[in-house]
Amino acid sequence: MRRLGDAAVVFDGRDGQTHVLPPEAVAVADWVAEFQQLNGRVSIEVLNARLCEEFGIDEHVTGYRDLLNMLQEIGVLRA
């Protein structure tokens, strides 16, 4: 992941695609990286629950799970 101001660019070597992450996705990716550094790899379900708990968000009405899945698909998140 290479930073471009508040956003970031990710090159997925598996399929050769380049993805631009908006600042919100970068903030989530940073939070996940810090969380996993402290706790090791955990499932998307655990990350989603902890992320929503951390920020006081209702996990059933947000798109954070979809965002976490997308970050995993492009290789930013390893769960």
N, C-alpha and C positions, 0 to 999 in steps of 0.2 A: 504494500500500500504506500503510495507516494502522495504526500500532502501538496495541495494547491490552495493556499490560503486556508479557509475553513473546510473546504471540500477535499476529496482525495480521488486518486485514480488507481484502479486495481487492474493488473494484467493477469488474466487467467491462462496460465500456461497449458492447461489441459485442453482448451478448445481455441486458444489464440484470441479470445475476445478481450476487449478493454471495457471496463465499467467505470463510470463516474459516480462517486458516492456524494450525495448532498451532505451538508454539515450535520444534519440530524442523524444520518446513518453513521457518519464518522464518530459522533459522540457515543452512539450505542456500541460501535465496534471497539472504541477505546475502553468503555466500561466493561465490556465482555472480556477483553484482553486482561485488564486488571483483576477482574473477578476470577478468571481462570488461573492467573498467576498465583493467586492466593489459595485457590480451592482445587486446582487441577481441572481436568476435562469433566464436564457434566453435560447432561442431555439438554436439548432445546427446551423441553418442558420445564426443567429446573431453572435454566437461564431466564426464560420468559417469566416464570413466577417470581424469581428474585428481582429481576429488572422492574417489574410492575410494583412489587413490594417496596423496593428502594425509592421509587419516585412517586409512590402513592397513586398508581394508575390501575384502573379496573382491567384486569387481564382479558376479560371476556369481550370488551368493546374496543380494544385497541388493535392496531396492526403490527404490534411488536413481534409477535410470533412469526408472521409472514416475513418481516424484516430479518429476523434471526435465520429463518430458513434460506432466504436469499443470500445472506452473508455466508452461510455454510456452503451453498451451491457454488459461489464464485471463489471459494477458497480462503476467505478472510477469517472465518470462524471454523474451528475444528472442535466439534462436539461428539 
